Amino acid sequence: MPKAVLDSTVLVSAFLSRTGVSRHLLQFVNQEDVGFYVSDQILVETQRVLNYERLRKRYPYYDEDIVSYLHLITSIAQVVNPVSPIEGVVRDPNDDMILVTNQGL
């Protein structure tokens, strides 16, 4: 079975756009035989970004919408919590959490 780790950028984009590529990717991993994985770090980052004031001004949504969305993600994805942190492996330190999530698979 193929495995997928979707980062917070994809999850935020899927939340904000019902017709974008990120939304289609999220629907694909939910409907197909794909192992979908996230970590607590990815979920926290997604929630943090969705609370940016500039996003909330451009895309009006409620706190409850964020909570419901994160609940949906945790209901369709397997949440993995890797034991060993990884730092400095990739150019963007924010992407380290993706590698750590893959480590937990």
C-alpha positions in Angstrom: 0.0 0.0 0.0 1.4 3.4 -0.9 1.9 5.8 2.0 1.5 9.6 2.1 2.5 12.3 4.6 0.8 15.6 3.8 2.5 18.6 5.3 0.8 21.6 6.8 1.0 23.6 3.6 -1.1 21.0 1.8 -3.5 20.7 4.7 -4.0 24.4 4.9 -4.5 24.8 1.2 -7.0 21.9 1.2 -9.0 23.7 4.0 -9.0 27.1 2.2 -9.8 25.9 -1.4 -12.5 23.3 -2.1 -11.4 22.9 -5.7 -7.6 23.1 -5.6 -5.0 20.4 -6.1 -4.4 20.1 -2.3 -8.1 19.4 -1.7 -8.1 16.8 -4.5 -5.0 15.2 -3.0 -6.6 15.0 0.5 -9.7 13.4 -1.1 -7.6 10.9 -3.0 -5.7 9.7 0.1 -9.1 9.4 1.9 -10.8 7.5 -0.9 -8.1 5.3 -2.3 -6.0 2.5 -0.7 -3.3 4.9 0.5 -1.9 5.0 4.0 -2.3 8.7 5.1 -0.1 9.8 8.0 0.4 13.0 10.0 2.2 13.8 13.2 1.1 16.0 16.1 3.7 18.5 14.9 2.0 18.8 11.5 -1.4 19.2 13.1 -0.2 21.9 15.5 1.5 23.7 12.6 -1.7 23.5 10.5 -3.8 24.9 13.3 -1.2 27.7 13.9 -1.3 28.7 10.3 -5.1 28.6 10.0 -5.2 31.1 12.9 -3.1 33.7 11.0 -5.0 36.9 11.0 -4.2 37.6 7.3 -5.8 34.3 6.3 -8.8 34.8 8.5 -9.4 38.2 6.9 -9.1 36.8 3.3 -11.0 33.6 3.9 -13.7 34.0 6.6 -14.1 31.0 8.8 -14.8 30.2 12.4 -12.7 28.6 15.1 -15.2 25.7 15.0 -14.3 25.2 11.3 -10.7 24.7 12.2 -11.5 22.3 15.0 -13.8 20.3 12.8 -11.2 20.1 10.0 -8.5 18.9 12.4 -10.9 16.3 13.7 -11.6 15.2 10.2 -7.9 14.9 9.5 -7.3 12.8 12.6 -10.2 10.6 11.7 -8.9 9.7 8.2 -5.1 9.8 8.9 -3.0 7.7 11.2 -1.3 10.0 13.7 2.3 8.9 14.3 4.5 10.3 17.0 8.2 9.6 16.2 10.5 9.2 19.0 13.7 10.8 17.6 13.8 14.4 16.5 15.6 15.2 13.2 17.2 18.6 12.8 19.2 20.2 10.0 18.7 17.5 7.4 16.8 19.6 4.9 17.3 23.2 3.8 14.1 24.5 5.4 14.0 23.5 9.2 10.2 23.5 9.1 10.4 20.5 6.8 12.2 18.4 9.4 8.8 17.5 10.9 8.0 15.8 7.6 11.1 13.6 7.8 10.4 12.8 11.4 6.8 11.7 10.5 8.2 9.4 7.8 10.5 8.0 10.4 7.5 6.9 12.5 5.9 4.8 9.7 
